Amino acid sequence: MKKKTAIVILNWNGQKLLERFLPPLIHNTLLTDADIIVADNGSTDGSVAFVKNKFSTVQLRTLDKNYGFAEGYNRVIVGLTGYKYVVLLNSDVEVTANWLTPAVKYLDKHPEVSALQPKILSQRQPAFFEYAGACGGFLDKNGYPLCRGRMLDVVEEDHKQYDTPIEVFWASGACMFIRLQDYKDLGGLDEYFFAHQEEIDLCWRINARGKKVVCLPQSVVYHVGGATLQVGNSRKTYLNFRNNLLMLYKNMPKQEYRRVMSVRWLLDYLSALHFLILGRFDDAGAIFRARRDFHRMKSYHKQLRKNNLTHTTQTAISGILPKSLIWEFYFRRKKTFSSWEVETQTI
C-alpha cells in the first residue's frame, strides 16, 4: 500500500548531522505511514555511502551538484507521485515522539489548510524557541518576517504561551508539511532564491490563492539552526535582504508595493549604516549588493509577478500584521509577539 507522506531531507555534506538525527527520526516515525527520503545535493563528504550502508529503510536520491535549498528540493519533490503530503525537513532537526501523526491527522481533517509547521524549539537550548520559525511566522506591514516566539534576534523561552493552533502567514522550511499537489501546482520553491525566505514566498502564494497555513504546536521538533550559514555571515545577510525584496515584488499588489518599497529603501540603507557603525563592513556591503542584484533580477520575475497577481483571490491576508516590526521593537520596546496585542485566527 502506498504511504501517505514523504519526508524529504535535503543533505549537503551533512554526514555528521545525518549520523546524529536520522536515528531518532526513524525511531519516532512509523515507517508504515511515511517514507523517509534523503535527497543528496552533490555531497563530497561520504554522506551518500553512509546512508546506503547504515540505513536500509531510508530512500536515497542523489543530485549531481549542490543546487541550493530551493532547487534541490524542487528537483526531488516534483518527481514524487502517489503521496498526499510531503515534509521538508532540515538535516539538523531532531523530531520527537508522535511528531508526525498529529500533523497528518490535522491536514486530513482540514482540506482548506495547505501547509503546516510544528512548534520548533532550539536543539541547543531546548527551553527556548528556535530562530527559524519558532511557533509560526508572520509578516509586518513592511514585509519583514517575525514569529510567535521570535522578534528579530530576541528569542523567547517556551512557557507554552503559544500552544494554541493558529493560522499563520508562513511555515518554516526547517520542518514544513505541505500537500504535494499544492506544492506542484504553486510551482514549488523559487529556485532563484537559492536559500532563505523561499518558504515565505511559497506560503504567500498559498495565502493569496485562498488556502491556509497553520502552526500546530501539538507536534514538536528541535532545530539546531545555522548549520549551513551562521548568523553574522555576510552571505546570509545578502540572501535575506535580496530574497525579501524579490518576494515583495513577486507577490505584493501594486499600490501597497509602492508604499512598502519607499519605506524599505530608507530602512535597508539605515541597516547598512548600522552595520558600518558596528564595523561589520561585509554585512553592510551585502545589503548594497542585495539591492543591486534585486533590480537586476526583476526582469525575470516580472512574469512571475504577473502570474501571481492574476491568480490572487485573497488580498486581505490576516498574517500580514498592520504594524511595523522596526517601530514596535526599537521604539515601543515590544520584543515579544504576545506584547504586540494583535488578533490571530485560532483554528
C-alpha positions in Angstrom: 0.0 0.0 0.0 1.3 3.4 -1.0 2.3 5.6 2.0 0.6 8.9 2.6 3.6 11.0 3.5 7.1 11.5 2.1 9.6 13.1 4.5 12.4 14.6 2.4 15.7 15.7 3.9 17.9 17.7 1.7 21.5 17.0 2.5 24.7 18.7 1.5 27.9 17.5 3.2 25.9 16.8 6.3 27.1 13.3 7.3 27.6 14.2 10.9 24.1 15.7 11.1 22.7 12.5 9.5 24.6 10.4 12.0 23.0 12.4 14.8 19.4 13.0 13.7 18.4 10.2 11.3 18.2 7.5 14.1 15.7 9.5 16.2 13.7 10.3 13.0 13.4 6.6 12.2 12.7 5.7 15.8 9.9 8.3 16.1 8.3 7.8 12.7 6.0 4.9 11.9 7.5 3.8 8.6 4.2 2.1 7.8 2.8 5.7 7.4 5.7 7.6 5.8 8.8 7.1 3.6 12.0 8.9 4.6 14.0 10.2 1.6 17.4 11.7 1.8 18.0 13.9 -1.2 21.7 14.5 -1.5 22.7 17.8 -3.0 26.1 16.8 -4.5 27.9 16.0 -1.3 31.6 15.2 -1.2 31.9 14.1 2.5 30.7 10.5 2.3 27.1 11.2 3.1 25.8 9.0 0.2 27.8 5.9 1.2 26.9 6.4 4.8 23.1 6.4 4.1 23.4 3.4 1.8 25.4 1.3 4.2 23.7 2.3 7.5 20.0 2.9 6.8 18.3 0.3 4.6 14.9 1.7 5.3 15.8 5.2 4.0 15.4 6.0 0.3 18.3 7.9 -1.3 18.0 10.3 -4.2 21.3 11.9 -5.5 21.7 15.1 -7.4 24.8 15.8 -9.4 25.7 19.1 -7.7 24.6 21.5 -5.0 21.5 23.2 -6.3 20.8 25.1 -3.1 17.8 24.7 -0.8 15.1 25.7 -3.2 16.1 24.0 -6.5 17.4 21.0 -4.6 14.0 20.4 -3.1 12.2 21.1 -6.3 14.2 18.6 -8.3 13.2 15.8 -5.8 9.7 16.8 -4.9 8.3 17.4 -8.4 9.2 13.8 -9.2 7.3 12.3 -6.3 4.0 10.6 -7.1 1.3 8.9 -5.1 1.9 10.8 -1.8 -0.7 13.1 -0.3 1.8 15.1 1.8 5.4 15.9 1.8 7.5 17.1 4.7 10.5 19.4 4.0 12.8 18.5 6.9 16.2 20.0 7.6 19.0 17.6 8.3 19.7 19.4 11.6 16.2 18.8 13.0 15.5 16.3 15.9 12.0 15.1 15.9 10.1 13.9 19.0 7.8 11.0 19.7 4.4 11.4 17.9 5.6 14.4 15.9 4.1 13.2 12.6 0.7 11.8 13.5 -1.0 15.0 14.8 0.1 16.9 11.8 -1.1 14.4 9.3 -4.4 13.9 11.1 -4.9 17.7 11.1 -4.3 18.0 7.4 -6.7 15.1 6.8 -9.4 16.9 8.8 -8.8 20.4 7.3 -8.6 20.3 3.5 -8.5 24.1 3.4 -5.1 24.0 5.0 -2.3 23.7 2.5 0.8 23.9 4.7 1.7 23.4 8.4 4.6 23.6 10.8 5.1 22.2 14.2 6.4 24.1 17.3 10.1 24.5 16.6 12.4 24.6 19.7 16.1 25.1 19.9 18.1 21.9 19.9 20.9 23.7 21.7 18.7 25.4 24.3 15.6 23.2 24.5 13.7 25.6 26.8 13.7 28.2 24.1 12.1 28.6 20.7 14.3 28.3 17.6 15.0 31.3 15.5 13.9 29.8 12.2 10.1 29.6 12.6 9.6 29.3 16.3 5.8 28.9 16.7 4.6 30.2 13.4 5.6 33.1 11.1 4.0 36.4 10.1 5.0 39.5 8.1 4.8 43.1 9.4 3.3 45.7 7.1 6.7 46.5 5.5 7.4 42.8 4.6 9.7 41.9 7.5 9.3 38.3 8.8 8.7 37.7 12.5 7.4 34.7 14.6 5.4 33.8 17.6 8.4 33.3 19.9 11.0 35.3 17.9 11.3 39.0 17.1 14.4 39.9 15.2 17.2 38.5 17.3 15.2 38.1 20.5 14.1 34.5 21.1 11.6 33.7 23.8 11.6 30.9 26.3 8.8 28.4 25.8 6.3 28.6 28.6 3.5 27.1 26.5 2.3 30.6 25.8 1.8 29.8 22.1 0.4 26.3 22.3 -2.9 27.3 20.6 -3.0 26.1 17.0 -3.4 29.2 14.8 -3.5 30.4 11.2 -0.1 32.0 10.3 1.3 33.6 7.3 4.3 31.3 6.8 5.6 27.9 7.9 9.3 27.4 8.5 11.2 25.4 5.8 13.1 23.7 8.7 10.0 21.5 9.1 7.2 22.2 6.7 4.3 19.9 5.9 2.6 20.7 2.6 0.2 19.0 0.3 2.2 17.5 -2.6 -0.3 18.6 -5.2 -0.3 22.1 -3.9 3.5 22.2 -3.9 3.5 21.3 -7.6 0.5 23.5 -8.6 2.2 26.5 -7.0 5.5 25.9 -8.7 7.4 24.8 -5.6 10.2 27.0 -4.2 11.6 29.8 -6.2 15.0 28.5 -7.4 16.4 31.9 -7.9 16.3 32.4 -4.1 18.8 29.6 -3.7 18.2 29.7 0.1 16.5 31.9 2.8 12.8 33.1 2.7 11.9 30.9 -0.2 9.4 29.1 2.1 7.8 32.5 3.0 7.5 33.3 -0.7 5.7 29.9 -1.3 3.4 30.5 1.6 2.5 33.9 0.2 1.2 32.1 -2.9 -0.8 29.7 -0.7 -2.4 32.6 1.2 -3.1 34.7 -1.9 -5.0 31.8 -3.5 -7.3 31.4 -0.6 -5.8 28.4 1.2 -4.4 28.4 4.7 -1.1 27.9 6.6 -1.2 26.9 10.2 1.1 26.2 13.2 0.2 23.1 15.1 2.2 23.2 18.4 1.0 19.7 19.4 3.7 18.5 17.1 7.2 19.4 18.4 10.7 19.3 16.8 14.1 20.6 17.9 16.2 22.5 15.3 19.9 23.2 15.6 19.8 26.1 13.2 22.6 27.9 11.4 24.1 24.7 10.3 24.5 26.0 6.7 25.2 29.7 7.2 25.8 31.1 10.7 24.2 34.3 11.9 26.5 37.1 11.0 27.6 35.5 7.8 27.5 38.2 5.1 26.3 35.7 2.5 23.2 35.1 4.8 22.7 38.9 5.1 22.8 39.2 1.3 20.4 36.4 0.7 17.9 37.6 3.3 17.8 41.2 2.0 17.8 40.3 -1.7 15.2 37.5 -1.4 12.9 39.6 0.8 12.8 42.3 -1.9 12.2 39.7 -4.6 9.3 38.2 -2.5 7.7 41.6 -2.1 8.0 42.3 -5.8 6.6 38.9 -6.8 3.5 39.0 -4.5 2.5 42.4 -3.3 -0.3 44.3 -5.1 0.8 47.5 -6.9 -0.5 50.2 -4.6 0.9 48.6 -1.5 4.1 47.7 -3.2 5.0 51.3 -4.0 4.5 52.4 -0.4 6.5 49.5 1.1 9.4 49.9 -1.3 9.7 53.5 -0.5 9.9 52.6 3.2 12.3 49.8 2.6 14.7 51.9 0.6 15.2 54.0 3.7 15.2 51.1 6.2 17.6 49.0 4.2 20.2 51.7 3.9 19.8 52.5 7.6 20.6 48.9 8.3 23.7 49.2 6.1 24.7 52.3 8.1 24.1 50.4 11.3 26.5 47.7 10.2 29.1 50.2 9.2 29.0 51.8 12.6 29.4 48.4 14.2 32.4 47.7 11.9 30.6 44.9 10.1 31.7 46.1 6.7 31.0 42.8 4.9 27.3 42.9 6.1 26.9 46.5 5.0 28.3 45.7 1.6 26.0 42.7 1.4 22.9 45.0 1.7 24.2 47.2 -1.2 24.8 44.1 -3.4 21.4 42.7 -2.4 19.6 45.8 -3.6 21.7 46.0 -6.8 21.0 42.3 -7.7 17.3 42.6 -6.8 16.9 45.3 -9.5 18.9 43.1 -11.9 16.6 40.1 -11.3 13.3 42.0 -11.5 13.1 41.4 -15.3 13.0 37.6 -14.8 10.4 37.8 -12.0 8.2 40.2 -13.9 6.2 37.3 -15.4 6.1 35.5 -12.1 4.7 38.7 -10.5 2.0 38.9 -13.2 1.1 35.3 -12.8 0.9 35.5 -9.0 -1.3 38.6 -9.1 -3.5 37.1 -11.8 -4.2 34.1 -9.5 -4.7 36.1 -6.4 -8.1 35.6 -4.8 -7.3 36.9 -1.3 -5.6 40.2 -0.8 -6.6 40.9 2.8 -4.4 38.3 4.4 -4.6 38.2 8.2 -1.0 37.0 8.6 0.3 40.4 7.3 0.2 42.4 10.5 -0.8 46.1 10.4 2.3 47.1 12.5 5.9 47.9 11.9 8.4 45.5 13.3 11.1 48.2 13.5 8.9 50.7 15.3 7.4 48.2 17.7 10.8 46.6 18.5 13.1 49.5 18.8 10.9 52.4 19.7 8.0 50.9 21.7 10.3 48.2 23.1 7.8 45.4 22.4 10.0 42.5 21.8 7.7 39.5 22.2 4.8 38.5 19.9 2.3 38.5 22.8 3.2 42.1 23.6 2.0 43.3 20.2 -1.6 42.5 21.1 -2.6 41.6 17.6 -5.6 39.4 16.7 -4.8 36.0 15.4 -7.0 33.4 13.8 -7.2 30.3 16.1 -8.0 27.1 14.4 
